[in-house]
């Protein structure tokens, strides 16, 4: 640059695409939605070495906030807050589909934070896919719980109607 001529080496957009999280998920874990968006911003910069750490952190907030919303017991809530993510998933996630994908997302997320990778051949795309699956299963469970509240099994029948079993 001694000739007084500048050379543009990198040009990045001022904004990036942010994944919109499902409303029910964002309501139980606004921190997840925020952290995930920041991880996407890091990935877009491209700060790929720290983006994975952000996605792993977002996953932890998602799972723990989801579990805290599911438990009434303050002792369980305190335990959820203090446990490592993998142990938290094993001990408190009841939905087998959520458990399956969240556990694997945690494995890949840990690879993004630790010196030694255990899952060679898997990368940040795989982690994001597993987080998306976790979000989807959590959303389906939350929507189902809303349906159960809105349409409980024990609703009295009006005269001349059939019950839920068609009788």
N, C-alpha and C positions, 0 to 999 in steps of 0.2 A: 504494500500500500504506500510505499515511499513515493510513487509517481503521482499521488494525490487523487487516484481513481479508486472509488469504492466498488466492491463486488458483493452483490446480494447472494448470500449463501443459503438462507432459509426464510421462507415466508409462510406464516401460519394464519389460519382464520382467527378472528377475535372471539368468535363463539363456536360452540360445538353442539352436536346433537345430544340431547339428554333423554334417556329412556324414561317414559312416563310409567310410573309404577301403578298397579291397580289401586283404586281408591281404598278398599278395605285394608290392604297391606300398608299403604302409606299412612292410614289413620292409626294403626296399632304401632307402626314404627316409622315415624317421620325422620328419625336419625338414619335409618337404613336408606331411605330415598335420597337424603342429602349426601351421605357418604358415597353411595353408589354413583351419584351424579359427579361428585368430585373425582372419583376414580376414573370415570369416563373422560373427564377433562384432562386428567394426567395422561391417560392413554392417547388422547388426541394431540397432545403437545409435541412430540411423542416422548412421554416419560414412562416408558413401558416397565422399567425396573421398579418404579414405585406404584404403578397402577395396580399391579397384582396384590400388593399389600393393602391398598385401599379396598379392593373387592373383597378380600378376606375379612377386613374389619367390618365392611357393610354386611357380610353374611352373619357375623357374630351378633351384630345389633338386630338383624332380622329375626334370627332364631330365638334369641333371648327375649326380645320384646314380644314375639309371638307366644312364647311359653308363659311369660309373666301375665299376658292377657288371658291365658287359659286356666291359670291356677288362682284360687281364692286364698289359699293358705300363705300367710306372710313368711313362715319358715321356708316353704318351698321357693317362694319368690327370692328370698335372700340367698338360698342355696344356688338357684339358677344364676343370679348375678355373679356369684363368686367362683363357680366352677369353670374349668377349661371347657372350650366349646365342644370338643368331642365327647367328653364325659357328660356334659349337659344334654347333648342329643341322645346318648344312650340311656340316660336315666329318666328323662322327662318327656321326650317326644313319643306320643302314643300312636299317632297316625304312621303306619308302616311305610307309606309312600313318601311322606315328608322325611322320615328317618333315613330311608334309603338314599335319597338324593342329597339331603343336607350333610350326611356323613361323608359322602364322596366329595362334595363341594369343600368341606373342611379339610379333607386330605390334600386336595389340589391347592387350596388356599394356604395351607401350611407349607407346601412346596414353594410358594411365592415369598414366604417370609424366612425360610431357613436356608442355611448354607448348602446343605446336601439335599438334592431332589430325590424323592422316592418314586415318583411317577414319571420316568423318562418317556418322552413321546407325547405327553400331555402338556398343554400350554394354557395361556390366559383365555383363549377362546373356549376351551373345555370347561374352565372354571366359570366363565360367564354363562355358559349353557346350563351348567348344574345349578347355578344361582337362579336362573330363569325358571328352571323346573321346580326348584324349592318354592319360589314365589307362586308359581301356578298351583302347586298342591296346597300350599297354605291358603291361597285365595279360595280354592274350591272348598276346603274345609270350613272357612269362615262363612262363605255363602250358604253352605249347607246348614250351618248352625243358625244363621238368620232365618232360613226357610223353616226349620224346626220351631223356632219361636213364633214365626208368623202363622204357621199352619200346624199346630200341635195335633197329636194323635187322638186326644181325648175331647174333641169338639163334639157337643151334643148334636144329634141329627134332627133335621126338621121332618115333620110328618111326610110320609110318602117318598123319602129319599133312601138311597142305599148307603151302607157304611163303607169305610175305606177298603174293605175286602170284597165289595160288590154284593153283599147280602142284604 
